[in-house]
């Protein structure tokens, strides 16, 4: 067994002790900040690369399917909501996911006193380019490519390519 494989095995053991559900051949690399790791489930052959920040509230959850990965430096603010990521999903570096965010709605109240809390759902066979922002309540259906530097809000139709800020359909696949 190589030194790298031993380190990965020890990291798997560490995260299992912390309560993460880790399927076969799934890995969480070092230097990740995960609040409430017991609310994280990682599917077979899936990977959380280094330097991720994942804030899961006591009632929240993050579920990642098979053969999926989140590249380094992603930020996930889940709070007491849920992010469900399907199978065969590739998430590029520096992406941000917000289930909990400030809202400008609310009449005379300041935006700092108004929040939006909604889950995020990502289907199967999805590629999300680097530096993309996914806002509360977004649903990305199956077989989708999201261009880098996009902002996703709402429902993304399956079998399509989206890009921009705000993201719009570029073409069907």
Residue pairs with C-beta under 8 A, 6 or more apart in sequence:
1 9
7 30
8 27
8 29
11 27
11 28
11 29
11 30
12 22
12 26
12 27
12 28
15 22
15 28
15 37
16 22
18 34
18 37
18 38
19 37
19 38
19 39
20 28
20 34
20 37
20 38
20 40
20 41
20 42
21 40
21 41
21 42
22 28
22 42
23 42
23 43
23 44
23 45
23 46
23 66
24 44
24 45
25 44
25 45
26 42
26 43
26 44
26 45
26 46
26 47
27 47
27 48
28 34
28 42
28 47
28 48
29 47
29 48
29 49
29 50
30 50
31 50
31 51
32 48
32 50
32 51
32 52
32 53
32 54
33 52
33 53
33 54
34 40
34 52
34 54
34 56
35 54
35 55
35 56
35 57
36 56
36 57
36 58
36 60
37 56
39 56
39 57
39 58
39 60
39 61
39 62
40 54
40 56
40 61
40 62
40 63
40 64
41 61
41 62
41 63
41 64
42 48
42 64
43 64
43 65
43 66
43 67
43 68
43 87
44 66
44 67
45 66
45 67
46 64
46 65
46 66
46 67
46 68
46 69
47 68
47 69
47 70
48 54
48 64
48 69
48 70
49 69
49 70
49 71
49 72
50 72
51 72
51 73
52 70
52 72
52 73
52 74
52 75
52 76
53 74
53 75
53 76
54 62
54 76
54 78
55 76
55 77
55 78
55 79
56 62
56 76
56 78
56 79
57 78
57 79
57 80
57 81
58 80
59 80
60 78
60 79
60 80
60 81
60 82
60 99
61 78
61 82
61 83
62 76
62 78
62 82
62 83
62 85
63 82
63 83
63 84
63 85
64 70
64 85
64 89
65 85
65 86
65 87
65 88
65 89
65 124
66 87
66 88
67 87
67 88
68 85
68 86
68 87
68 88
68 89
68 90
68 91
69 89
69 90
69 91
70 91
70 95
71 90
71 91
71 92
71 93
71 94
71 95
71 130
72 93
72 94
73 93
73 94
74 91
74 93
74 94
74 95
74 96
74 97
75 95
75 96
75 97
76 83
76 96
76 97
77 96
77 97
77 98
77 99
77 100
77 101
78 97
78 99
78 100
79 99
79 100
79 117
80 100
80 117
81 99
81 100
81 117
81 118
81 119
81 120
81 136
82 99
82 119
82 120
83 97
83 99
83 119
83 120
83 121
83 122
84 119
84 120
84 121
84 122
85 91
85 122
86 122
86 123
86 124
86 125
86 126
86 142
87 124
87 125
88 124
88 125
88 126
89 122
89 124
89 125
89 126
89 127
89 128
90 126
90 127
90 128
91 128
92 127
92 128
92 129
92 130
92 131
92 132
92 148
93 130
93 131
94 130
94 131
95 128
95 130
95 131
95 132
95 133
95 134
96 132
96 133
96 134
97 120
97 133
97 134
98 133
98 134
98 135
98 136
99 117
99 118
99 119
99 120
99 136
100 115
100 116
100 117
100 136
101 115
101 116
101 135
101 136
102 111
102 112
102 114
102 115
102 116
103 111
103 114
103 115
103 116
104 111
104 114
105 114
106 113
106 114
116 136
116 137
117 136
118 136
118 137
119 136
119 137
120 134
120 136
120 137
120 138
120 139
121 138
121 139
121 140
122 128
122 134
122 140
123 140
123 141
123 142
123 143
123 144
123 158
124 142
124 143
125 142
125 143
125 144
126 140
126 142
126 143
126 144
126 145
126 146
127 144
127 145
127 146
128 134
128 140
128 146
129 145
129 146
129 147
129 148
129 149
129 150
130 148
130 149
131 148
131 149
132 146
132 147
132 148
132 149
132 150
132 151
132 152
133 150
133 151
133 152
134 140
134 152
135 151
135 152
135 153
137 153
137 154
138 152
138 153
138 154
138 155
138 156
139 154
139 155
139 156
140 146
140 152
140 156
141 155
141 156
141 157
141 158
141 159
142 158
142 159
143 158
143 159
143 160
143 173
144 156
144 157
144 158
144 159
144 160
144 161
144 162
145 160
145 161
145 162
145 173
146 152
146 156
146 161
146 162
146 163
146 167
147 161
147 162
147 163
147 164
147 167
147 170
148 163
149 165
150 162
150 163
150 164
150 165
150 167
151 164
151 165
151 166
151 167
152 162
152 166
152 167
153 166
153 167
156 162
156 167
157 169
159 172
159 173
160 169
160 170
160 171
160 172
160 173
161 169
161 170
161 171
161 172
161 173
162 168
162 169
162 170
163 170
164 170
